[in-house]
């Protein structure tokens, strides 16, 4: 045991050097704390931290911001000149004007590398562990190291390969990075569990198949990220089809009809989800996806007068218009994925009294005047019959009691476009009904991969391989027609092209942190939207944080900054 712990501690020192200023935060086993532990206890203790850092990677101000606010889908202005200014980092992110000292860029990098550090630490310990689960745990840890590295490749264009614990990692880019990640995922796939025996919060065969499909689909980008056009090889597309076929054939997974059930706070066993960040209460989940976009005067939980929104990002008018232009009806009446009405006062103004147990804010894209619980002097108002009073909301928390919470299509960086109410908002993930605060401890699992994305990846591969539009259309319509919201059922498309498929991915996967990756692959990232006019292809990658560059400066040429930063 003593030699094992010593080796783990030396490994942590090596990883920390690679990671610059990032430090491991978990308590490290020493000889005293490890004394008396069984191999099973040690194995469990090594694997758990490998997954635990995902919740920080997927915090709303980290990976979400990089993947969504940098795109045509989301925008976060300086609200009212007082909120979300943050030294301009969200405006820079949207305009593609990042600098290497940006907090969003640095924090996302640091959290990913802490996760990678933990995964490599677990691999070293599990390789010598004799517990019956050690082989499976080792495969999961190695697979998670590959997943964290897939994130660094996608965001920053680099992968750190550690072949010798006593030497610095080798930095891989381009095709070398792609081939390395392929090999890592393929090495662990045979050992991993089948679904759903270990749950969606851990790597399974299906999860790795999905990540391999995602890697192959984006391989052309990763090999030559600044290319004017990308060459999607038939061999890569064949692999996307192979791995998506494997997942679709599994009986354990299926598309669900209730779209928003995917994002409920009890979504842990939803059969459409393949891999997710496990955020249940007993695992100390703390994501804030439910509160990030909605108003500070929207209170989704009658039990908590302090659980409200924060007037964060809205969707851009450009993205909203894609919904409008795709439908002859209002998108709320045409597409079950756009909106779900839970409060009947929106369609019947007389329904102003609601049982606390039945109260639930609307979901999806929220527009116009908002209704909800009315809080005065820190207390929710009630009807004479004891039910919760529901009515028009005003910006009481902003000391603007006559200003209605009325979301507008306009949302930009002008004074008029950056008020508290500008921008249609997204209420996709549900406020947790059982959390100790609701606001800070969302218990819904954050989706990394789900079956609808698998179908859409297969459709794209078929289109890119040999323009098999008929087969691609079947996959797209399989997803579209699966969704039903009351009397609203989605109809199938009559034809499909790459541009239409890009649009469909936006409708199905909005707010799910794939938009930037999609826009780059579809050659849309240099387009113009709202406040963004940059056409610099070098902004496809984010800058490597200056802290990491500085930490590596002792070894000249070891870690080079990405071009244009």
Rosetta blueprint (number, residue, H / E / L):
1 X L
2 X H
3 X H
4 X H
5 X H
6 X H
7 X H
8 X H
9 X H
10 X H
11 X H
12 X H
13 X H
14 X H
15 X H
16 X H
17 X H
18 X H
19 X L
20 X L
21 X L
22 X L
23 X L
24 X L
25 X L
26 X L
27 X L
28 X L
29 X L
30 X L
31 X H
32 X H
33 X H
34 X H
35 X L
36 X L
37 X L
38 X L
39 X H
40 X H
41 X H
42 X H
43 X H
44 X H
45 X H
46 X H
47 X H
48 X H
49 X H
50 X H
51 X H
52 X H
53 X L
54 X H
55 X H
56 X H
57 X H
58 X L
59 X L
60 X L
61 X L
62 X L
63 X H
64 X H
65 X H
66 X H
67 X H
68 X H
69 X H
70 X L
71 X L
72 X L
73 X L
74 X E
75 X E
76 X L
77 X L
78 X L
79 X E
80 X L
81 X L
82 X L
83 X E
84 X L
85 X L
86 X H
87 X H
88 X H
89 X H
90 X H
91 X H
92 X H
93 X H
94 X H
95 X H
96 X L
97 X L
98 X L
99 X L
100 X L
101 X L
102 X L
103 X H
104 X H
105 X H
106 X H
107 X H
108 X H
109 X H
110 X H
111 X H
112 X H
113 X H
114 X H
115 X H
116 X H
117 X H
118 X H
119 X H
120 X H
121 X H
122 X H
123 X H
124 X H
125 X H
126 X H
127 X L
128 X L
129 X L
130 X L
131 X L
132 X L
133 X L
134 X H
135 X H
136 X H
137 X H
138 X H
139 X H
140 X H
141 X H
142 X H
143 X H
144 X H
145 X H
146 X H
147 X H
148 X H
149 X H
150 X H
151 X H
152 X H
153 X H
154 X H
155 X H
156 X H
157 X L
158 X L
159 X E
160 X E
161 X E
162 X L
163 X L
164 X L
165 X L
166 X L
167 X L
168 X L
169 X L
170 X E
171 X E
172 X E
173 X L
174 X H
175 X H
176 X H
177 X H
178 X H
179 X H
180 X H
181 X H
182 X H
183 X H
184 X H
185 X H
186 X H
187 X H
188 X H
189 X H
190 X L
191 X L
192 X L
193 X L
194 X L
195 X L
196 X L
197 X L
198 X L
199 X L
200 X L
201 X L
202 X L
203 X L
204 X L
205 X H
206 X H
207 X H
208 X H
209 X H
210 X H
211 X H
212 X H
213 X H
214 X H
215 X H
216 X H
217 X H
218 X H
219 X H
220 X H
221 X H
222 X H
223 X H
224 X L
225 X L
226 X L
227 X L
228 X L
229 X L
230 X L
231 X L
232 X L
233 X L
234 X H
235 X H
236 X H
237 X H
238 X H
239 X H
240 X H
241 X H
242 X H
243 X H
244 X H
245 X H
246 X H
247 X H
248 X H
249 X L
250 X L
251 X L
252 X L
253 X L
254 X L
255 X L
256 X L
257 X L
258 X L
259 X H
260 X H
261 X H
262 X H
263 X H
264 X L
265 X L
266 X L
267 X H
268 X H
269 X H
270 X L
271 X L
272 X L
273 X E
274 X E
275 X E
276 X E
277 X E
278 X L
279 X L
280 X L
281 X H
282 X H
283 X H
284 X L
285 X L
286 X L
287 X E
288 X L
289 X L
290 X L
291 X L
292 X L
293 X L
294 X L
295 X L
296 X L
297 X L
298 X L
299 X L
300 X L
301 X L
302 X L
303 X L
304 X L
305 X L
306 X L
307 X L
308 X L
309 X L
310 X L
311 X L
312 X L
313 X L
314 X E
315 X E
316 X L
317 X H
318 X H
319 X H
320 X H
321 X H
322 X H
323 X H
324 X H
325 X H
326 X H
327 X L
328 X L
329 X L
330 X L
331 X H
332 X H
333 X H
334 X H
335 X L
336 X L
337 X L
338 X L
339 X E
340 X E
341 X L
342 X L
343 X L
344 X H
345 X H
346 X H
347 X L
348 X L
349 X L
350 X L
351 X L
352 X L
353 X E
354 X E
355 X L
356 X H
357 X H
358 X H
359 X L
360 X L
361 X L
362 X L
363 X E
364 X E
365 X E
366 X E
367 X L
368 X E
369 X E
370 X L
371 X E
372 X E
373 X E
374 X L
375 X E
376 X E
377 X L
378 X L
379 X E
380 X E
381 X L
382 X E
383 X L
384 X L
385 X L
386 X L
387 X L
388 X E
389 X E
390 X E
391 X E
392 X E
393 X L
394 X E
395 X E
396 X L
397 X L
398 X L
399 X L
400 X E
401 X E
402 X E
403 X E
404 X E
405 X L
406 X E
407 X E
408 X E
409 X L
410 X L
411 X L
412 X L
413 X L
414 X L
415 X L
416 X H
417 X H
418 X H
419 X L
420 X L
421 X L
422 X E
423 X L
424 X L
425 X E
426 X E
427 X E
428 X L
429 X L
430 X L
431 X L
432 X L
433 X L
434 X L
435 X L
436 X L
437 X L
438 X L
439 X L
440 X L
441 X L
442 X E
443 X L
444 X L
445 X L
446 X E
447 X E
448 X E
449 X E
450 X E
451 X H
452 X H
453 X H
454 X H
455 X H
456 X H
457 X H
458 X H
459 X H
460 X H
461 X H
462 X H
463 X H
464 X H
465 X H
466 X H
467 X L
468 X L
469 X H
470 X H
471 X H
472 X H
473 X H
474 X H
475 X H
476 X H
477 X H
478 X H
479 X H
480 X H
481 X H
482 X H
483 X L
484 X E
485 X E
486 X L
487 X L
488 X E
489 X E
490 X L
491 X L
492 X L
493 X L
494 X L
495 X L
496 X L
497 X L
498 X H
499 X H
500 X H
501 X H
502 X H
503 X H
504 X H
505 X H
506 X H
507 X H
508 X H
509 X H
510 X L
511 X L
512 X L
513 X L
514 X L
515 X H
516 X H
517 X H
518 X H
519 X H
520 X H
521 X H
522 X L
523 X L
524 X L
525 X L
526 X L
527 X L
528 X L
529 X E
530 X L
531 X L
532 X E
533 X L
534 X L
535 X L
536 X L
537 X H
538 X H
539 X H
540 X H
541 X L
542 X L
543 X L
544 X L
545 X L
546 X H
547 X H
548 X H
549 X H
550 X H
551 X H
552 X L
553 X L
554 X L
555 X L
556 X L
557 X L
558 X L
559 X L
560 X L
561 X L
562 X L
563 X L
564 X L
565 X L
